[in-house]
Amino acid sequence: MAKSPLTKFHRNAWTALLLSRACLSKQINRRLEAQNYPTIDVFDVLAALNCAPGKKMRMSELATKVVFSPSGLTRVVDRLESQGYVKREVHPSDRRSYLASLTDKGDEFRQAIWPVYQEALIEYWASQISESQAQALAEILAPTIVCTQDDSTSTE
């Protein structure tokens, strides 16, 4: 594929994307924390497990899905496990890796968080752009979402 030049429009769009993500995350996290809920990054772990078959996933797959480093995910899962929201177990067919699974308590917690998260998302994001703009943005960004695991040899 031929390289496209990095124009001022590309740089401006990139800056706007980064600033938007940072500002929205900060606002949503404030709303969550005001209700004594964890940040959206923690919610994303619970939501990813909820969507996984059997509500469980290999730690390496989960890290890729939520765009965490393996060590960053381990810290979050350690905390969620200590609170009874997630359970970690050795993978039955690969004793070198671990599965994280969402517990019933974790699913109830995820469901309790969602209305607060959703309300903040509507207020700070969805109310600022039209549905057609949201669709266009999703289509524009889709080709750039190419997350891969950086270190396939990492331990879990």
C-alpha positions in Angstrom: 0.0 0.0 0.0 1.3 3.4 -0.9 2.0 5.8 1.9 -0.3 8.7 2.2 1.2 12.0 3.3 0.6 13.2 6.8 -1.2 16.4 6.1 -2.2 19.1 8.6 -5.8 17.7 8.3 -4.6 14.3 9.4 -2.6 15.8 12.3 -5.6 17.9 13.3 -8.0 14.9 13.2 -5.5 12.8 15.2 -5.2 15.5 17.8 -9.0 15.9 18.0 -9.4 12.1 18.4 -6.9 11.9 21.2 -8.2 14.9 23.0 -11.8 13.7 22.6 -11.0 10.3 24.0 -9.1 11.8 27.0 -11.8 14.4 27.8 -14.7 12.0 27.5 -12.9 9.4 29.6 -12.2 11.9 32.3 -15.8 13.2 32.4 -17.3 9.7 32.4 -14.8 8.4 35.0 -15.7 11.4 37.2 -19.4 10.4 37.0 -18.6 6.8 37.7 -16.3 7.6 40.6 -19.0 10.0 42.1 -21.1 6.9 42.4 -18.2 4.8 43.9 -17.9 2.8 40.7 -14.6 1.9 39.0 -13.3 3.6 35.8 -14.5 2.8 32.3 -11.3 0.7 31.8 -12.4 -1.7 34.6 -16.0 -1.7 33.3 -14.6 -2.7 29.8 -13.0 -5.8 31.4 -16.3 -6.8 32.9 -18.2 -6.1 29.7 -15.7 -8.0 27.5 -16.1 -11.0 29.8 -19.8 -10.7 29.7 -19.8 -10.9 25.9 -17.4 -13.9 25.7 -18.6 -17.4 25.3 -19.4 -18.8 28.7 -18.4 -15.4 30.1 -14.8 -16.5 30.2 -11.7 -15.7 28.1 -8.0 -16.3 28.1 -6.1 -13.5 29.8 -4.1 -12.8 26.7 -7.2 -12.5 24.5 -8.9 -10.3 27.2 -5.8 -8.0 27.2 -6.0 -7.6 23.5 -9.8 -7.1 23.5 -9.6 -4.3 26.1 -6.2 -2.9 24.8 -4.3 -3.4 28.1 -0.8 -4.6 28.5 -0.7 -8.1 30.0 0.7 -6.7 33.3 -1.9 -4.0 33.4 -4.7 -6.5 32.9 -3.2 -8.7 35.6 -3.4 -5.8 38.1 -7.0 -5.1 37.2 -8.0 -8.8 37.3 -6.2 -9.2 40.6 -8.4 -6.4 42.1 -11.6 -7.7 40.5 -10.8 -11.2 41.7 -10.2 -10.0 45.3 -13.7 -8.4 45.2 -15.3 -11.5 43.9 -16.2 -10.0 40.5 -13.9 -12.2 38.4 -12.5 -15.7 38.9 -9.2 -16.8 37.4 -8.4 -20.4 36.7 -5.8 -22.4 34.8 -6.9 -23.1 31.2 -8.0 -26.8 31.1 -6.3 -27.6 27.8 -3.2 -25.3 28.2 -1.8 -25.3 31.7 0.5 -22.4 30.8 -2.4 -19.9 30.4 -5.2 -18.7 32.5 -8.9 -18.0 31.9 -10.7 -15.1 33.5 -14.4 -15.5 34.0 -17.1 -13.2 35.1 -18.9 -14.3 38.3 -22.5 -13.7 39.0 -21.5 -11.0 41.5 -19.4 -9.4 38.8 -22.3 -9.5 36.3 -24.6 -7.9 38.8 -21.9 -5.2 39.4 -21.5 -4.6 35.7 -25.3 -4.2 35.3 -25.3 -1.7 38.2 -22.6 0.4 36.6 -24.0 0.4 33.1 -26.9 2.9 33.7 -24.4 5.5 35.2 -22.0 4.9 32.4 -24.7 5.1 29.7 -26.1 8.3 31.1 -22.7 9.9 31.1 -22.1 8.6 27.6 -25.3 10.1 26.3 -24.7 13.4 28.1 -21.1 13.9 27.1 -20.9 12.2 23.7 -24.1 11.0 22.1 -25.9 14.3 22.6 -23.0 16.2 20.9 -23.2 14.3 17.6 -26.0 13.1 15.4 -26.6 9.4 14.7 -25.4 9.9 11.1 -22.2 11.5 12.3 -21.7 8.6 14.8 -22.2 6.1 11.9 -19.8 8.0 9.7 -17.2 8.2 12.5 -17.5 4.5 13.1 -17.0 3.8 9.4 -14.0 6.2 9.2 -12.3 4.7 12.3 -13.0 1.0 11.5 -10.0 0.5 9.2 -7.6 1.9 11.9 -8.7 -0.6 14.5 -6.0 -3.1 14.1 -5.0 -4.1 17.6 -2.7 -7.1 17.9 -1.0 -8.6 20.9 2.5 -7.1 21.0 4.2 -9.8 22.9 2.9 -13.3 22.0 5.4 -14.9 24.4 4.1 -13.2 27.5 3.1 -15.2 30.5 -0.3 -14.8 31.9 
